Amino acid sequence: MEILLRLISVLHRIFRYILGPLFYILSTTDVTLSGTKLQKIGNSLNLESATKLAEKIRNGEVRSEDAVGAFGFRTRRMNAFLNAVVEDRYVKADEEAYAVDQMVASGIKSPEELAKEKPLFGVPVTIAQACKVEGMSYNVGCVLREGRKADRDGKAVALLRKAGAIPLVISNQSELCIGPETHNLLSGRTINPYCRQSSVGGASGGEAALISSGASVIGLGTDFAGSIQIPAMFTGIFGHKPTPGVISAEGHYGETSDEENNKILGVGFLARYAEDLPLLMSVLAEDKGSLLKLEKPVNMKHVRVLFIDQPSKSLGLPRINKEIKEIMQKAANYLANSCGCQSQMVPMRFKEMKNIPEIASSILFSKKGIPDIFSEVDIENPKVRPNLIVEFLKSLVGLSRHSTGALGFTILKVTNCTITESKAKEYVKEGEVLKKNILECLGDDGVLLFPTFPTTAHYHRESIFQTLSFSYSALISALGLPATHVPMGLNKKGLPIGIQVVAAPYQDRLCFAVAKELENGFGGWVPPPSL
């Protein structure tokens, strides 16, 4: 445990308590919020899962044009409130939907053939900006990349298209995918549909906001240190961080020639319904899908469930909210009593977890592929590298060309969270031991219920004092374990609450099966209220 890091965390907690009213006021007066109200979902097509929507389209029960129109209309309406869309392709999507309907009407392919060859035929999808969509915005929220367009589809996007999906809009992200909140100086701040003062997290917050508000049903997101799980948690939907390397990172911002780095900063997906998770994985995994055995049914009576409601009580590590602990216990009991899972449901702790922040940061920051905030060349001053601390301070008063979140993350990366190089190596080794111990407990038939985030969504900008709160999801990413965030309803204040289901590498199907059972038992996604 690093005393300096933990003391900083304690100070952060004090500052959060003192400055809480200020964050609330700033969130309330944000210019993107004025005068717009969230509207309830009026079209039943917006409530269909991608699986059912694709089935109805290929059977001729629903036209793809109507589906694209319904989601396009909802996206336009919701974006006035959410500020989640960077660029749309409504006209092209309509043309592609018309072609889908013509093909279905022609009968050239039977519904069974389409289900096999194009399982997402005619379904509109949304894509986080870090994933290349040919001809669409690819600035990734960076002022120095303004006007940049994608030269081609990234591999994951190409696979969705091959499966028949129709990209509808490009969604907002944090700058270069490295900020803890979905905010940048080009597209602004994305709003949480459940509470306008609350953050959607980062980096895939635009996707999460669109999906949870009914403006999308499935989408691609950025996977790094909780970049999918935390936005899913804050907006009450499912988010899956896959086994590293299963989904190609080709065409995703930050990709390198180093495959190990691409496993850390890669692609995952978000969905409103659990039944869409295995479908998306089968499409995106492509030739590596056989390693996942997605077609093999999961017998819940053979699944062992472990849970950790408070991994550690070490100094400075944020405590897990009481409501989250309670919902985790309820989930464990439900899986045992209603689903017949094996009852290894005693709180389990691993001694290495007292160093969760140190292990996570040491592993993640040792990778070379993490985007550098100053890697983009300033045409006006191509040889000048700005001073990081000066830029951070300037960002606090709106004078920097970079967002505070991205600069703050870069400070953590450069300083390795105050951990020396020699100690970082020790924590990396400790992480290897922790992973080995977890895998021994999980085997090929176990899942671990684990906190996604210690609290529900916080106020906008408040993440600056939440550094160690991101450690829980960051640890799972650093250890290279697949995880699905599962929504478990709303708390007393009406904010989404949930947990993540973790499995051993290539056992993603266990995450999906447990997610589906928990959706059945607790209701899954809850529509945001009309405000």
N, C-alpha and C positions, 0 to 999 in steps of 0.2 A: 504494500500500500504506500502510495506517495503522499506524504503529509501535506506538502505544499498544494498539490492538486485538490486534496480533500478540504483543506482550509479555504481555498478559493470557492469550492462548492458551497461550504457553509456560509461564506460571505454573500454568495449569489442568492442563497435562500433568504437571507436577511434583506438584501436589496429588493428582492421580489415582493416581500411582505410590505416593505416601506413604499415601494413605487407602484404597487398594484393599482391604486386609484388612478395614477397617471396613465398606465397602460390602458386601463378601461376608457379613460377620456379620449386618448389618442385613437383607440379603436373605434369609438363611437363617432368621432368627428372626421374619420377618413373620408375624403372626397368621393371615393368610389361607391360609398354606401347611400348617398342622399337620394331620397325620393323614389326608390324602387322597391317593390315588394315581391316576395317569392310567391308564385302561384301554384296551386295544387295541380296534380297531374290530371288532365282531362281526357286524354286519348288512351284507350286500353292497350294500344300497341306499345306504348311507352312502358307498360308494366309487364310485358312478356320477357321471358328469359331468351338469350340468344339461341339456345338449343331449340326451344319451342317455336321461336320466330322463324328460324331456318326451315324447320319441318313444315310449317304452314305455307311458307313461300314456295318450296319445291313441290308441295302437294296442290298448289294453286288456290289455297284458301285465302291467302293474303298476297297482295302485290308488293313487290319490293319497292316500287315507287311510293306506295302508301306508307311503308315503314320508314323509308328515307325522308319522306315529307313530314311524318309525325315527329321524328327525332330532330329534323332540321328546324321545324317550327318551335319545338321545345327548347332547343339549343339557343335559338335567337332570343326567346323570351327570358330564359334563365341567365344568359350571359350579361344582360343588363344589370342583374343583381350580383352574379358571381364573379364577373371579369375573369373567366376561365379559358376563353378562346383566344388564341393568337392569330389564327388565320383559318378561313373556311374554304371548302371546295364544294359548295352546295350545287352549283350548276353541273360540274362534272359528275358528282354523285348521282344527280337525277338522271343523267345520260346513262351511267353505268347500271342504274336500277332499271331503266327502260329496257336495256339489253337483256338483263336477267329475266324480266317478265316475258319478253319475246321468246327467249329460249325455253322457258317453262311451257309457254303456250304451244310451241312447235312440237313438243313431245319427242324431240330428238334424243333426249336423255330421260330415262324413267326416274321417278322419285328415289328409288333405291340406288340407282347409279349416281345420282347427284349427291345423295347422302354419303356415299363412299368417296367420291372424287372431290366434292366441294361441300363439305359439312357446314360451312357458314354462308352458303349461297344466298346473296341478296341482303345480308345483314349489315346495317350501318355500324361502324366502329369509330372510336376516337383514338388519337395517337398523341402521346407526349412528344413535345418538340425535339427532344434529344434523339428520337428515332427518325431517321431520314424517310421522308415521303417526297418522292420526286416532284420538283418544281415548287415545293412549299417552304415556308419559313424554316430556317435552320440557324437562327442567330443564338438560340439557347439562352436568351435573356441577357446577352452581353452587348453593351453599347458599341464596343469595338468590332462586333460582328453584324451590326445593323445592316439590313438588306440582304444578308446571306441566304441563299436558297439551296435546297438539297439537290445534288446532281443526279441522284438515283434513289430508288427505294432501298432501305436497309434490309438485311436478310429477314428479320422478323416481320416487317411490313410486307415484304414480297410473299412470305408464306401465308400471311392472312389473305392477301389478294388471291393467291393460288387456291385457297380454300373457299373463295367466292365472296369474302367480306368486302365492304365498300367503305373506305376511309371518308369520314364526314368533315371533321375539323382537326386542327392541330391545337393541343392544349398547353396551357401555361405551366412553367416550371421555375424553380429557383435558378439563379444565375449559374450557368455552367454545371448545373445539377449538384452544386455543393453547398447550397444554403439550407438551413433548417426550416425555412418557411417558403411558401410559394410566392415570392416577390422578386421583381427585378426592375431595373430602371427603364426598360423598353415597354413591357406589357403591364406593369403595375402589380397590384396585390390581389390575389384570389381570395374570395370570401367563403366562409363556411356556411352551407345552406341551413344548418341547424341553429346557428347563432352568429349574427353579423359581426360581433365583436371578437369572434374566435378564429384562430388560425386553422388552416387545413394541413399544416405540416409541409414537409418538402422531402424530396424534390418533385414528387408526382402529384402534387395537390390539385392541379387543374383537372387532371383525369378523375381523381377521386370526387371532386365537387360536381363534375358533370354527371358521373354515374350515379351518385347518391341522390341527385336532384331529379333523376328521370330523363336527363338530356342525352344520356348514353346508356348502354347496357353492359358493354365490355370495352376494354381498352388496354393499350400497352403503356407501361411505365418504366421509370428508371429504378434500378436495383442497386442501392449502396447504403449500407449502415442504417437500414430502416426506411429507405426512401419510398418503399411501397407499403410496408406494414403500418407505419405511423400515419400517413394520409388516410389509409383505409380505416384505421382506428378512429381518427378524428371525424370522419364522415360516415361511419357506420356501414361499411361495405366489406366485401372479401378482397384480400390482396395476397397474392402468392409470390414469394421469393423462391424461385426454383433451385434445384440442385445446381451448383455452379458448373457452367460449361455445357449444360444441356440445351439451352437456348442460345443461339449464336448472337454475339455482340457486334457482328459486322454491320456497319452503318449506324452505329450508336455513338453519340459524341463521347470522345475520350478513348475510343478504341485504339489499341496498340498492336504491335506484332507479337507481344508477349501474351500467350494464352492464359497464363496464371493471373495476369493483371485484368484481363477481360472477364475472368470469373468473378472478380471483386466488383467491378463497375460494369454492369450488364443490363439485361432486359428481363422484366417480369410482367405480370399482368394483374388487372383489377376487374372485378365483376360484382354485379348486384346479387346474383344467385349462385349458390354452391354447385348446382348441376352444370354450370358452364365451365367450371375449373378444369375437369379432366378433358373436356372438349378442346379448350384452348391449349392445354399442354400437349395434347396429341398433335395438334396442328403445328405448334411452334417448335416442338422437339424434333420433328422430321425424322431423319434416319437414326437419331439417338433415342427415339421413343421406345424401342425394344428393350432398352436398359431399364425403363421405368415400369414395365409390365402393367401398363394402364388397363389393358383388357382383362386382367386377372381380377375377379371379384374379391372384395375384402369381406371376410367373415368377421363381423364385429366381436363375436364371442372369443375370437383368437387374438384380439388386439389388447395389448397391455397399456394402461394409462398411468403415467406418472405426472406429478405436478409440483411446481415450486411457486408458492405464492409470494414469498419474500426471500429472494436468493441470498441476501446478506444484509446484516444490520451494521456494517462497517461505517466508520465515520464519513459523513458527507455524501454517502450514496442515498439518493432520494428514496423515501419509503413508498411502498405500493399503497395506493389509495384503498381504504377499507371496502368500498363498493366493488373494486376490482378483485380483491381477495375473496369477497363473498361470492361473486359470480363465478370465479374459478372453482371454488368448492362446490357450487351448485352444478357446474359443468361436469366435474369429476363424478359426483354422485349420480347424475343423470346417465352418464355413459356406463356406469356400473349397474345401476338398478333397472334402467329402461332398455339399454342396448346389449347388456350381457357381457360387457368388456371385463377382462380379468381385473380383479380388484387389488392391484398393486398401487393403490391410491393413498399413499401416505406422503406427507410433505418430505421431499428429498432435497438435500443440499449437498453441494460439493465444496470442499474447503477452498478450492481455488476461486470460487465465486466472490470471495471477499475482495478480489482484485478485478472485478468486472471491467471498470473503466480503463484500467491500465492494460489489461490483456487486449481488449477490443481496439484501443487506439494504437498500441504497439504493433499489432498484426496489420490493421488496415493502413496505417501510415507508413508501413515498411514497403508497401506496393508502389511501383513507379508510375502506374497508369492513371493516378488520380489527377484530374485537370488542375492546372496551375492558373490562378486568377490573373496572373500577368503574362501568360503564354501568348495571348493574342497581341499582335503588334499594333502599336499606336502609330498610324501613318504620319502624324504630325511630329512625333518624337520617337522614331523607330529604335534608337539606341539607348533610350532612357528607361530604366526599370524603376518604377515608383517605390517610395518607401512604404512598407506595409503598415506600420503603425500610424504614420501620417495620414495615409489613405483611409484607414479605419476611423480615425478621429474626424476627418473631413466628411466621411459618410454619415456620421451622426447628425450633422447639420446640413446635409444635402449637397455637399460640395465635391464629392467624389464621383468618378465615372463608374464606380462599382458599388454594389449593394453591401449594406452592413453585414448581412448574413454570410455572404460569400467571403468577405474579408475576415470576418470572425472565424469562420471555418479554416481559412488559410493560416491564421495565427496559430490555431490549435495544431495544424499539420506541421508548420515550420518548427514550433516548439515541442512537438510531440507531447502535448499536454504536460509540459515541464519535466518529462521523463528523459533521463540521460540515455545515450546510445547503448551503454553497457547494460543498464537496467532494462531497457526495452527488449534486448535479446533474451534476458531472463524471463520477462513476461511472455514473450513469444513461445518459449519452451514450456512455460506454465500453461499457456493456452493449448499446446499440443497434448499435455497431460489431461487437461480438463476435457478436451474433445474425446480422447481415448476413453476416459471414464464414462462420459455421457453415452458414447456409442456402445460400450459394453452393457449399459443399462437398457438402451433402446433395442439393440439387436435389429432384426428385420421384421419385428412385429410389434414394436412399441412406439408410442408417441409421448411427447412431453408438453404439458400445458404450461405456458410461460408468459410472463407479462410482456405486452407489446410496448407499453409506456406506463409510467407510474400513476398518471392522472388522465383525466379526459382533456379535451382540447383547451389550450391556454389562450390568453389574449394575443392579438397581433403584436409582434415585436418583442414579446416577453421571452422568446426562446434565447435571447442574449444572456439570460440568467438561468437557463435550463440545461446547461452543458451536459451534466452527468445523467440527466433524465433520458437521454438518447442511448445510453449505454446498453440497455436491455436488448433492444433490437440490434444494435451494433454488434453485440457479442455473438448473436446467432449468425449474422452475416460474416463476421470475422472467422468463425469456426467452420464456415462452409456447409451449413445445415439447411435443408429446405424448410420453409415455414409458411403457414397460411394464417393470416389474421382473420379471425372469425367475429363478426358483429354479434353482440349479445344483448341487443335492445338499447334503451336509453336510461340514463340515471335520473335522479330526482329533479335535476335541473334541466332535463330534456336534451342532454348531450349524449352522443353515442358512446357506448362502452363495449369493451371486448377483450379478447385474449388471442395469443398466437399458439398454433398447434405446430410443434416441431417434430421432425422425424430424422432418421439416418439418411445419408445421401442415397439417392435413387429410390427412396421410399415415399416419394411425393404422393402417391396414390393413397397412402394412409392418412396424410393430411387432408386430402379431399374427402375421404370417407367419413372421417371424424367431423369435418366441417359440415357435411351434409346432415349428419345426425344431430349436431348442435343446432343447425338451422331448423330442423324439424321440431326440436324440443323447445327452442327459445324464440323462434320467429324470424331470425335473421335480420335482414334489412328492414328498417322502419322508415316510411316516408317522412321527410322533413315537414314541419308544420308550415301552414300558410301564415306569413308574417305581415 
